[in-house]
Amino acid sequence: MNYSRVYTSEQACPINLVAETGQAVQISIHAPTPYICANCERILPDWKRQPFLRVVIVLQQSRNQLVEKTTEVETEKECLREKFMIFGCDLAFNLRDRGYLTDLIDPRTGYPLLSHPGAIPHDDTAVVKALLNYPLIKNQCRVLIHPDWGAAVYPSILISEAPPIAIELVTKSIAAMHGWKEIDD
């Protein structure tokens, strides 16, 4: 299996993982998009003028191309969402315990899980497109095209005020607890 490198905006090491199922997981840390900066309080109303935000992109490889709406695809998307929500909560609470405001965005609704919902939802697909420059297919919903996995990719987002090195260290620790093993390219 070929795993492409994903770099954080701070040029730290990429976090390339593989789940117990053999499916790849890629995690990268970025400065927020201009849209997130301009609309942070409308997306996360509990957060007031956070000067240093980071966006953590979690991409999970799916077994199926997520282009068509079938029972099998919808079931897999729900499973991948659940895996992200469990991982994301562990990561967010660990970073919060260290004093860093952190939240995860529910991929289904676009609203934060640990904060009050804002006036507008977050758009995970648009953020991944903006930060990683992955193309999109526009059909019933917008689908990302990963350079190696094609449309077999499930995107999710966390937002934190933690510095990238703290996010990276905690991410690797939490990922291991979830059976996601780090791999070298």
C-alpha positions as a Markdown table, in Angstrom:
| # | Residue | x | y | z |
|---|---|---|---|---|
| 1 | Met | 0.0 | 0.0 | 0.0 |
| 2 | Asn | 1.3 | 3.5 | -0.9 |
| 3 | Tyr | 1.0 | 6.2 | 1.8 |
| 4 | Ser | 1.6 | 9.7 | 0.7 |
| 5 | Arg | 3.3 | 12.2 | 3.0 |
| 6 | Val | 1.3 | 14.8 | 4.7 |
| 7 | Tyr | 3.2 | 17.7 | 6.2 |
| 8 | Thr | 2.1 | 20.1 | 8.8 |
| 9 | Ser | 2.4 | 23.7 | 8.1 |
| 10 | Glu | 5.2 | 24.0 | 10.6 |
| 11 | Gln | 7.2 | 21.3 | 8.6 |
| 12 | Ala | 7.1 | 18.8 | 11.5 |
| 13 | Cys | 7.1 | 15.1 | 10.6 |
| 14 | Pro | 4.0 | 13.8 | 9.0 |
| 15 | Ile | 1.8 | 11.6 | 11.0 |
| 16 | Asn | 1.1 | 8.6 | 8.9 |
| 17 | Leu | -0.8 | 5.8 | 10.7 |
| 18 | Val | -2.4 | 2.4 | 9.9 |
| 19 | Ala | -5.4 | 1.1 | 11.7 |
| 20 | Glu | -5.7 | -2.5 | 12.8 |
| 21 | Thr | -8.0 | -3.0 | 9.7 |
| 22 | Gly | -5.0 | -2.1 | 7.5 |
| 23 | Gln | -6.7 | 1.2 | 6.5 |
| 24 | Ala | -4.5 | 4.2 | 6.4 |
| 25 | Val | -5.0 | 7.3 | 8.7 |
| 26 | Gln | -3.2 | 10.6 | 7.9 |
| 27 | Ile | -3.1 | 13.5 | 10.4 |
| 28 | Ser | -1.7 | 16.9 | 9.7 |
| 29 | Ile | -1.6 | 20.2 | 11.6 |
| 30 | His | -2.1 | 23.5 | 10.0 |
| 31 | Ala | -2.7 | 27.2 | 10.6 |
| 32 | Pro | -6.4 | 28.0 | 10.1 |
| 33 | Thr | -7.8 | 29.1 | 6.8 |
| 34 | Pro | -8.7 | 32.8 | 6.5 |
| 35 | Tyr | -12.4 | 31.7 | 6.6 |
| 36 | Ile | -11.9 | 30.0 | 10.0 |
| 37 | Cys | -10.1 | 33.1 | 11.3 |
| 38 | Ala | -12.8 | 35.5 | 10.1 |
| 39 | Asn | -15.7 | 33.3 | 11.4 |
| 40 | Cys | -14.2 | 31.6 | 14.4 |
| 41 | Glu | -16.7 | 33.1 | 16.8 |
| 42 | Arg | -19.6 | 32.2 | 14.5 |
| 43 | Ile | -18.4 | 28.6 | 14.3 |
| 44 | Leu | -17.2 | 28.3 | 18.0 |
| 45 | Pro | -19.1 | 31.1 | 19.9 |
| 46 | Asp | -17.5 | 30.0 | 23.2 |
| 47 | Trp | -14.1 | 30.9 | 21.9 |
| 48 | Lys | -13.3 | 34.6 | 22.1 |
| 49 | Arg | -10.5 | 36.0 | 19.9 |
| 50 | Gln | -8.1 | 33.1 | 20.1 |
| 51 | Pro | -4.9 | 34.5 | 18.7 |
| 52 | Phe | -3.2 | 31.1 | 17.8 |
| 53 | Leu | -5.4 | 28.4 | 16.4 |
| 54 | Arg | -4.4 | 25.2 | 14.7 |
| 55 | Val | -6.5 | 23.0 | 12.5 |
| 56 | Val | -5.9 | 19.2 | 12.8 |
| 57 | Ile | -7.0 | 17.3 | 9.8 |
| 58 | Val | -7.7 | 13.6 | 10.3 |
| 59 | Leu | -8.2 | 11.6 | 7.1 |
| 60 | Gln | -9.3 | 8.0 | 7.3 |
| 61 | Gln | -9.1 | 5.7 | 4.3 |
| 62 | Ser | -12.4 | 4.0 | 3.7 |
| 63 | Arg | -12.9 | 0.6 | 2.1 |
| 64 | Asn | -15.3 | 2.1 | -0.4 |
| 65 | Gln | -15.2 | 5.1 | -2.7 |
| 66 | Leu | -17.6 | 7.5 | -1.0 |
| 67 | Val | -19.1 | 8.8 | -4.2 |
| 68 | Glu | -22.5 | 7.1 | -4.3 |
| 69 | Lys | -25.1 | 7.0 | -1.5 |
| 70 | Thr | -25.6 | 3.3 | -0.8 |
| 71 | Thr | -26.4 | 1.4 | 2.4 |
| 72 | Glu | -22.8 | 0.0 | 2.5 |
| 73 | Val | -21.2 | 3.5 | 2.0 |
| 74 | Glu | -23.5 | 5.1 | 4.6 |
| 75 | Thr | -22.7 | 2.4 | 7.1 |
| 76 | Glu | -19.0 | 2.8 | 6.5 |
| 77 | Lys | -19.2 | 6.6 | 6.8 |
| 78 | Glu | -21.0 | 6.2 | 10.2 |
| 79 | Cys | -18.3 | 3.7 | 11.4 |
| 80 | Leu | -15.5 | 6.1 | 10.4 |
| 81 | Arg | -17.4 | 9.0 | 12.0 |
| 82 | Glu | -17.6 | 7.0 | 15.2 |
| 83 | Lys | -13.9 | 6.2 | 15.2 |
| 84 | Phe | -13.1 | 9.8 | 14.7 |
| 85 | Met | -15.4 | 11.0 | 17.4 |
| 86 | Ile | -13.9 | 8.5 | 20.0 |
| 87 | Phe | -10.3 | 9.4 | 18.9 |
| 88 | Gly | -11.1 | 13.1 | 18.7 |
| 89 | Cys | -12.7 | 13.3 | 22.2 |
| 90 | Asp | -9.7 | 11.5 | 23.7 |
| 91 | Leu | -7.4 | 14.0 | 21.9 |
| 92 | Ala | -9.5 | 17.0 | 22.8 |
| 93 | Phe | -9.8 | 16.1 | 26.4 |
| 94 | Asn | -6.1 | 15.4 | 26.8 |
| 95 | Leu | -5.2 | 18.8 | 25.3 |
| 96 | Arg | -7.9 | 20.5 | 27.4 |
| 97 | Asp | -6.4 | 18.8 | 30.5 |
| 98 | Arg | -3.1 | 20.5 | 29.5 |
| 99 | Gly | -4.8 | 23.9 | 29.4 |
| 100 | Tyr | -5.4 | 24.2 | 25.7 |
| 101 | Leu | -8.9 | 25.1 | 24.3 |
| 102 | Thr | -9.7 | 22.3 | 21.9 |
| 103 | Asp | -12.8 | 21.0 | 20.1 |
| 104 | Leu | -13.7 | 18.6 | 17.4 |
| 105 | Ile | -16.2 | 19.2 | 14.7 |
| 106 | Asp | -18.9 | 16.6 | 14.1 |
| 107 | Pro | -18.4 | 15.6 | 10.5 |
| 108 | Arg | -22.1 | 14.9 | 10.0 |
| 109 | Thr | -23.4 | 18.3 | 11.3 |
| 110 | Gly | -20.4 | 20.7 | 11.0 |
| 111 | Tyr | -21.0 | 21.8 | 14.6 |
| 112 | Pro | -18.5 | 21.6 | 17.5 |
| 113 | Leu | -19.0 | 18.7 | 19.9 |
| 114 | Leu | -17.7 | 20.2 | 23.1 |
| 115 | Ser | -18.8 | 23.8 | 22.7 |
| 116 | His | -22.1 | 25.5 | 22.0 |
| 117 | Pro | -23.0 | 25.3 | 18.3 |
| 118 | Gly | -22.4 | 28.5 | 16.4 |
| 119 | Ala | -24.5 | 30.5 | 14.0 |
| 120 | Ile | -22.8 | 28.7 | 11.1 |
| 121 | Pro | -21.5 | 25.1 | 10.7 |
| 122 | His | -17.9 | 24.3 | 9.9 |
| 123 | Asp | -17.3 | 22.7 | 6.5 |
| 124 | Asp | -14.6 | 20.0 | 6.9 |
| 125 | Thr | -14.4 | 19.3 | 3.1 |
| 126 | Ala | -13.8 | 23.0 | 2.2 |
| 127 | Val | -11.1 | 23.2 | 4.9 |
| 128 | Val | -9.3 | 20.1 | 3.6 |
| 129 | Lys | -9.6 | 21.4 | 0.1 |
| 130 | Ala | -8.2 | 24.8 | 1.1 |
| 131 | Leu | -5.3 | 23.4 | 3.3 |
| 132 | Leu | -4.3 | 20.3 | 1.3 |
| 133 | Asn | -5.5 | 21.4 | -2.1 |
| 134 | Tyr | -7.3 | 18.1 | -2.8 |
| 135 | Pro | -9.8 | 18.2 | -5.6 |
| 136 | Leu | -13.5 | 17.7 | -5.0 |
| 137 | Ile | -16.3 | 15.8 | -6.8 |
| 138 | Lys | -19.6 | 17.6 | -6.5 |
| 139 | Asn | -22.6 | 15.3 | -6.5 |
| 140 | Gln | -25.2 | 14.7 | -3.7 |
| 141 | Cys | -22.5 | 15.9 | -1.3 |
| 142 | Arg | -19.0 | 17.1 | -2.0 |
| 143 | Val | -16.4 | 14.3 | -1.9 |
| 144 | Leu | -12.6 | 14.8 | -1.6 |
| 145 | Ile | -10.2 | 13.1 | -3.9 |
| 146 | His | -7.1 | 11.9 | -2.1 |
| 147 | Pro | -4.0 | 11.6 | -4.3 |
| 148 | Asp | -3.6 | 7.9 | -3.4 |
| 149 | Trp | -7.0 | 6.7 | -2.1 |
| 150 | Gly | -9.2 | 8.5 | -4.6 |
| 151 | Ala | -12.7 | 9.1 | -3.2 |
| 152 | Ala | -12.1 | 6.5 | -0.4 |
| 153 | Val | -11.3 | 9.2 | 2.2 |
| 154 | Tyr | -13.3 | 10.4 | 5.2 |
| 155 | Pro | -12.2 | 13.8 | 6.5 |
| 156 | Ser | -12.6 | 15.2 | 10.0 |
| 157 | Ile | -11.4 | 18.3 | 11.8 |
| 158 | Leu | -10.3 | 19.3 | 15.3 |
| 159 | Ile | -9.5 | 22.9 | 16.2 |
| 160 | Ser | -7.1 | 23.8 | 19.1 |
| 161 | Glu | -5.1 | 26.6 | 20.5 |
| 162 | Ala | -2.3 | 24.1 | 21.5 |
| 163 | Pro | 1.1 | 24.5 | 19.8 |
| 164 | Pro | 1.8 | 22.1 | 16.9 |
| 165 | Ile | 4.4 | 20.1 | 18.9 |
| 166 | Ala | 2.0 | 19.5 | 21.7 |
| 167 | Ile | -0.7 | 18.4 | 19.3 |
| 168 | Glu | 1.7 | 16.1 | 17.5 |
| 169 | Leu | 2.9 | 14.4 | 20.7 |
| 170 | Val | -0.5 | 14.0 | 22.2 |
| 171 | Thr | -1.9 | 12.8 | 18.8 |
| 172 | Lys | 0.7 | 10.1 | 18.5 |
| 173 | Ser | 0.1 | 8.9 | 22.1 |
| 174 | Ile | -3.7 | 8.8 | 21.7 |
| 175 | Ala | -3.5 | 7.2 | 18.2 |
| 176 | Ala | -1.5 | 4.3 | 19.7 |
| 177 | Met | -4.2 | 3.8 | 22.3 |
| 178 | His | -6.7 | 3.5 | 19.5 |
| 179 | Gly | -4.7 | 0.8 | 17.6 |
| 180 | Trp | -3.4 | 3.3 | 15.0 |
| 181 | Lys | 0.2 | 2.5 | 14.5 |
| 182 | Glu | 2.7 | 5.0 | 13.2 |
| 183 | Ile | 4.4 | 4.0 | 9.9 |
| 184 | Asp | 7.4 | 5.3 | 8.0 |
| 185 | Asp | 7.1 | 6.1 | 4.4 |
